Amino acid sequence: MASLPTLSIDKLLAALNAAEIGQHPVEVHGALVGLICGGVEQSASGWTKPLLELMNDGQPLPSELQALIEDLYQDAVTRLSDTDFGFSPMLPQEEESLSNRVEALSLWVQSFLTGIAIIQPKLNQASIDVREVIQDLSEIAQVEFDVAEDEESEAALIELMEFTRMAALMCYAEFGPAVDDDEPIDVGVLH
């Protein structure tokens, strides 16, 4: 993910470890994006409480970690609301093994689905397209981690990452704040 240097996975992981919070940075980002895409109130008090419930049993975070999470939130909102900034899930870089990246995608999607589900009580009343996308994401969340390190598996992961990215944008378009653009986002359907 082309992101601000302060938002690297390694820096967030170090802050989570220092706070003794046993979550992977991709889980934090996934839950945060799920909350945003589910339509959480975009004020500090609106999104912070549900995120703290998910990641730290509602307890406050150490100031360094809180600052990183706030930066992560601002970055995600900016990238989701303006397609010129290129939203994508926070995932390990290509240098990581393919199985680690597949596992990270699965964790991100699981956390995204949890975040959107706790903030969006009307998921079952969403458009048919969004319900299908949510169903497809639930299948991605269960993907096998033990994959061959080959070009076919790499291509499949890239396709799943792109689908996940577009699915998040689609959910944000449906549940997020009203925007001027009435153009629907087409993510295709994964079966």
C-alpha positions as CSV (number, residue, x, y, z in Angstrom):
1,M,0.0,0.0,0.0
2,A,1.4,3.3,-1.0
3,S,0.9,5.1,2.3
4,L,2.4,7.7,4.5
5,P,5.7,6.5,6.0
6,T,4.2,6.8,9.5
7,L,1.6,4.2,8.6
8,S,3.9,1.3,7.9
9,I,2.9,-2.2,9.1
10,D,6.2,-2.5,11.0
11,K,5.7,0.7,12.9
12,L,2.1,-0.2,13.8
13,L,3.1,-3.7,14.8
14,A,5.8,-2.3,17.1
15,A,3.2,0.0,18.7
16,L,0.7,-2.8,19.1
17,N,3.3,-5.0,20.7
18,A,4.5,-2.3,23.0
19,A,0.8,-1.9,24.1
20,E,0.5,-5.7,24.5
21,I,-2.3,-5.8,22.0
22,G,-2.2,-9.1,20.3
23,Q,-3.5,-8.0,16.9
24,H,-1.8,-7.8,13.6
25,P,-1.7,-4.4,11.9
26,V,-3.8,-5.7,9.0
27,E,-6.5,-6.7,11.4
28,V,-6.6,-3.1,12.9
29,H,-6.7,-1.6,9.4
30,G,-9.4,-4.1,8.2
31,A,-11.6,-3.4,11.2
32,L,-11.1,0.4,10.9
33,V,-11.9,0.3,7.2
34,G,-14.9,-1.9,7.9
35,L,-16.2,0.6,10.4
36,I,-15.7,3.5,7.9
37,C,-17.3,1.5,5.0
38,G,-20.2,0.6,7.3
39,G,-21.0,4.2,7.8
40,V,-19.6,4.9,11.3
41,E,-20.0,8.5,12.3
42,Q,-16.8,10.2,11.1
43,S,-16.1,12.2,14.2
44,A,-13.4,11.1,16.7
45,S,-16.0,10.0,19.2
46,G,-18.0,8.2,16.5
47,W,-15.3,5.8,15.3
48,T,-12.9,5.5,18.2
49,K,-15.3,3.7,20.6
50,P,-16.3,0.8,18.3
51,L,-12.6,0.4,17.2
52,L,-11.4,0.3,20.9
53,E,-14.2,-2.3,21.6
54,L,-12.8,-4.5,18.8
55,M,-9.1,-4.1,19.5
56,N,-8.7,-3.4,23.2
57,D,-11.9,-4.4,25.0
58,G,-12.9,-0.7,25.1
59,Q,-9.8,0.4,27.0
60,P,-7.9,3.5,25.9
61,L,-4.7,3.1,23.9
62,P,-1.3,4.4,24.8
63,S,-0.8,7.8,23.2
64,E,1.7,6.7,20.5
65,L,-0.6,3.9,19.3
66,Q,-3.6,6.2,19.5
67,A,-1.8,8.8,17.3
68,L,-0.9,6.0,14.8
69,I,-4.5,4.8,14.7
70,E,-5.8,8.4,14.2
71,D,-3.3,8.8,11.2
72,L,-4.5,5.4,9.9
73,Y,-8.1,6.5,10.2
74,Q,-7.5,9.9,8.4
75,D,-5.5,8.1,5.6
76,A,-8.3,5.5,5.1
77,V,-11.1,8.1,5.0
78,T,-9.1,10.2,2.5
79,R,-8.4,7.2,0.3
80,L,-11.9,5.8,0.4
81,S,-13.6,9.2,-0.3
82,D,-11.3,10.3,-3.1
83,T,-10.4,7.6,-5.7
84,D,-7.4,9.7,-6.8
85,F,-5.6,8.7,-3.6
86,G,-5.9,5.0,-4.4
87,F,-7.4,3.1,-1.5
88,S,-6.1,-0.5,-0.9
89,P,-6.0,-2.8,2.1
90,M,-2.9,-2.5,4.3
91,L,-1.1,-5.7,3.4
92,P,2.5,-6.9,3.5
93,Q,4.7,-6.0,0.5
94,E,5.7,-8.5,-2.2
95,E,8.9,-9.3,-0.4
96,E,6.9,-11.4,2.1
97,S,6.1,-15.0,1.2
98,L,3.0,-15.6,-0.7
99,S,1.4,-17.6,2.1
100,N,2.1,-14.8,4.6
101,R,0.4,-12.3,2.2
102,V,-2.6,-14.7,1.7
103,E,-2.9,-15.1,5.5
104,A,-2.8,-11.3,5.9
105,L,-5.5,-10.8,3.3
106,S,-7.7,-13.3,5.1
107,L,-7.1,-11.5,8.4
108,W,-7.8,-8.1,6.8
109,V,-11.1,-9.4,5.3
110,Q,-12.2,-11.1,8.5
111,S,-11.6,-7.8,10.4
112,F,-13.3,-5.7,7.7
113,L,-16.4,-7.9,7.9
114,T,-16.4,-7.7,11.7
115,G,-16.1,-3.9,11.5
116,I,-18.8,-3.4,9.0
117,A,-21.2,-5.9,10.8
118,I,-21.0,-4.1,14.1
119,I,-21.6,-0.7,12.7
120,Q,-24.1,-1.5,9.9
121,P,-27.3,-3.1,11.3
122,K,-28.9,-3.1,7.9
123,L,-26.4,-5.4,6.0
124,N,-29.2,-7.8,5.2
125,Q,-31.1,-5.0,3.6
126,A,-28.2,-3.7,1.5
127,S,-28.4,-3.8,-2.3
128,I,-28.2,-7.2,-3.9
129,D,-24.7,-6.3,-5.2
130,V,-23.4,-5.4,-1.8
131,R,-24.9,-8.5,-0.2
132,E,-23.2,-10.6,-2.9
133,V,-19.9,-8.8,-2.3
134,I,-20.2,-9.4,1.5
135,Q,-20.8,-13.1,0.8
136,D,-17.8,-13.3,-1.5
137,L,-15.6,-11.5,1.1
138,S,-16.7,-14.1,3.7
139,E,-15.4,-16.8,1.3
140,I,-12.1,-14.9,0.8
141,A,-11.8,-14.7,4.6
142,Q,-11.6,-18.5,4.6
143,V,-8.9,-18.9,1.9
144,E,-6.2,-21.5,2.4
145,F,-2.9,-20.1,3.7
146,D,-0.7,-22.9,2.4
147,V,-0.3,-21.9,-1.2
148,A,2.3,-22.8,-3.8
149,E,4.9,-20.0,-4.5
150,D,4.2,-19.8,-8.2
151,E,2.9,-17.3,-10.8
152,E,-0.6,-18.7,-10.8
153,S,-1.0,-18.3,-7.1
154,E,0.5,-14.9,-7.2
155,A,-2.0,-13.8,-9.9
156,A,-4.9,-15.3,-7.9
157,L,-3.8,-13.3,-4.8
158,I,-3.6,-10.1,-6.9
159,E,-7.1,-10.7,-8.2
160,L,-8.4,-11.3,-4.7
161,M,-6.7,-8.2,-3.4
162,E,-8.2,-6.1,-6.2
163,F,-11.7,-7.6,-5.6
164,T,-11.3,-6.8,-1.8
165,R,-10.3,-3.2,-2.6
166,M,-13.2,-2.7,-4.9
167,A,-15.6,-4.4,-2.5
168,A,-14.6,-2.0,0.3
169,L,-15.1,1.0,-2.1
170,M,-18.5,-0.4,-3.0
171,C,-19.5,-0.8,0.7
172,Y,-18.3,2.8,1.3
173,A,-20.4,4.0,-1.6
174,E,-23.5,2.4,-0.2
175,F,-23.1,3.0,3.6
176,G,-20.6,5.9,3.8
177,P,-21.4,9.6,3.8
178,A,-23.4,10.8,0.8
179,V,-21.3,11.8,-2.1
180,D,-22.1,13.7,-5.3
181,D,-21.0,10.8,-7.6
182,D,-24.0,8.5,-8.4
183,E,-21.8,6.2,-10.5
184,P,-22.0,2.7,-9.2
185,I,-18.8,0.8,-8.5
186,D,-18.6,-2.5,-10.4
187,V,-16.5,-5.1,-8.7
188,G,-17.7,-8.1,-10.6
189,V,-18.8,-11.2,-8.8
190,L,-16.5,-13.9,-7.4
191,H,-17.9,-17.4,-7.4
